[in-house]
């Protein structure tokens, strides 16, 4: 049996004590590879005073509101957690979603019908030609997925929990290739039925499960033909489906409180889908915004370009992971999360949803072998729970940047570092500093014109919190 990477860590508590510096009301936590620090409080008063480039914060300049952070509650994650004792299962969920003990998650994404991170391929209505959806049922979700959704919602608090639902594919009988996998498209004659499928799902979740759907993405990765569940929507077809079918169906059902998110795919095609959907007023009126994945492109500024054209629409990061199922739990994967989050959120992205919250020792299960990494890994043989560096790097954002925060202007600092800053609803300022280099870097941090000397270790991330008196 293969063992997991030694750079994957087991923790016993996520409670972070607060340590105040001697001058000003600064606190700092750090995750650093070579110090053994994992979301560890550090007394900033011990940092030597040095002359260094200043990261200057300007809370008078505020940008997008942050709606929150979260992860995907897939059937695979649910199955892995179910291999643990009930107490250990809830422990993992709490460490993500508990508002006091956890790392601040309030968002969750799950799949409408199956995805590749399901145990098999399934749909909520398998009856060919069932235009009226008489055989629609939540039953395929009840063994594994539904208990996880309930636990996460209860632990977060129903007023705070935001569930985003994404289809990977309509049922096979609605598609041109008569398969849920291998691409294919939605038959035009079934577009009304497919739109009503979303309505049926919201109503069933509310009435049968007492769970509220906060948002739908129109289609997961609409331009990806995959060997797993997939359905192709060129930009114009996605526009037409939203404008002519999905938007009106939700409106007729009185479900305008459920947000609709177009695109839900990579940065390289974000502008094309934005122009097709948001550029058409008859479609845009139904859309809250766009979803974004990190695969293929690192052109973070594409979100700023889209925001400049459509400033009244949100851009939400809806999926990212390290693919391939090899070298699980590497330190570099944690650094990659932070790099991506800083890049996107510096360009108007309003929240972040990671992919699977937990996977097994292979990076699965996945019914087509499309394994990947996750912030929490469980060895289903030994029942060992491992919290990887990615978990802690994400926590440097999610635990301290509160829903309702706004990104604020920040500038300067050493060229070796990346940073971003936010103003929380309680008036506190949060600054996150990332060092991916092999050497420590000195810098200064100023929130009010009085720079504070700081230093960040090699391969480390720090979160500073201060209140202005």
Residue, then its C-alpha position, 0 to 999 in steps of 0.5 A: x500500500x502506498x503511503x501519503x506524502x510526508x508533507x501531509x500533516x495531521x492536526x488535532x485542533x484548528x482553534x487559533x489563539x490571538x496574540x497581540x503585538x506590543x505596539x498597535x493592535x496587530x495579530x499574525x498567524x503563519x504557515x511555514x514549511x521549514x518552521x513546522x508552523x501550520x496556521x500558528x500564531x506568531x507574536x509580531x513584536x519579536x520581528x526585528x526592525x528593518x528598513x524594507x519595502x512597504x506594503x501600504x493599505x488604503x481602506x478608503x478604496x474598496x472593491x468587490x464584496x466577498x461572499x465567502x469560501x467553500x468546497x465541493x460536497x461530492x458523492x465521492x467526498x460523502x462516501x470517503x467520510x462515511x468510511x469513518x466513524x460518525x464522530x470522525x466524519x463530523x470532525x472533518x466537516x466541523x473543521x471546514x464549516x463550524x463557525x468557531x472551530x472551523x476555517x470559515x467555510x460557508x459555501x458548498x457546491x454539489x452536482x445535479x445528477x452524477x459527476x466524475x466524482x460519483x461512485x457511478x453514473x446516475x440521473x434523477x430521472x432516468x425515464x426516456x421521454x418523460x417530458x413532464x418529469x413524473x419520475x423525477x426523484x432525489x432517491x439517488x442522492x439519499x444514501x451518500x450525498x444527502x447526509x453530507x449536505x445536511x451535516x454541512x448545513x446544520x454545522x454552518x447554520x442554515x442562515x449562512x450556508x450557501x449551496x451552489x448546484x451544478x449539472x455535469x450532464x442532463x439525463x442521457x435521453x435528453x442528449x444528442x449522443x444518448x449518453x451522459x458522458x462523452x460530450x453531446x448536446x441538449x436536444x432542443x425539444x428537451x430544453x423546456x424539460x431540462x429547465x424544469x429539472x432545475x425547478x423540480x430540484x429546488x422544490x424537492x430540496x425545499x419540501x422534502x429535505x428542508x435544504x435551500x438551493x442558493x444558486x445554480x451554475x448553468x452547466x459545468x465546463x460547457x466547452x469540455x468534451x470529457x470521458x465522464x459526464x459532460x454536455x457541450x454548450x457553445x456560448x450562444x447555446x448557453x445564452x439561448x438556454x438561459x434566455x428562452x428556457x431556464x430563466x423563464x422557468x425559474x421565474x414562472x416557479x417564483x424562484x427568482x431568489x435562486x441565483x443563476x451563474x453562467x460559464x462555470x469554466x476556464x479563464x481562457x473562454x470567460x470573455x466569450x461566454x460573458x459577451x454572449x450571455x451578459x452582453x445580451x440584455x434579455x439573458x443578462x437579466x436572469x444571471x447573477x454572474x459567472x463561474x470560473x475555474x483555474x485550469x488551462x490559463x493563469x490570465x487573472x486579469x481576464x476577470x478585470x476585463x470582464x468586470x469593466x464591461x459588466x460591472x453589475x455582475x459577480x464573478x465567483x471561483x467555482x472549481x480548482x484542484x491539482x489533477x492527476x492523483x500523484x504527489x498528493x499533499x505536496x507543499x507546492x499545492x498549498x502555495x498554488x492555492x494561495x497564488x491562485x486566490x490572490x491572483x483572482x481576488x485581486x481581479x474582482x473575483x468575489x469568492x472561492x469554492x475548492x473542489x472535493x473537500x475530502x478524498x481517499x488515499x488515491x485521490x478518489x474514488x472517481x468512476x473513470x479514474x480521474x484522480x486529484x488532490x484534496x485539502x483533506x485526505x483519508x486513508x480508507x484502510x487505516x482511517x487516518x485523516x490527513x490535513x494537507x498544506x492546501x488546507x492551511x493555505x486556504x484557511x489563511x483566507x477563509x478563516x479571517x476574511x469574513x463574508x461581507x468583507x471588501x477587498x481594499x487597495x494595497x500596493x508596494x512590497x518586495x517583488x518576491x512577495x504576493x499580497x492582498x488585503x481586505x476590510x471586514x464588516x467588523x472594521x478589522x483589516x486583513x492582509x495576506x502575504x505569500x512567499x514562494x521563494x527559498x529565502x526569507x523576505x523582509x518587508x514593512x506593513x502600513x495601514x495608517x502611514x506608520x509602517x510595521x517591520x515584518x519578515x516572512x520565512x521561505x515557503x510561507x504564508x502569513x495573515x495579519x489582522x489589525x484594527x485602526x484605532 
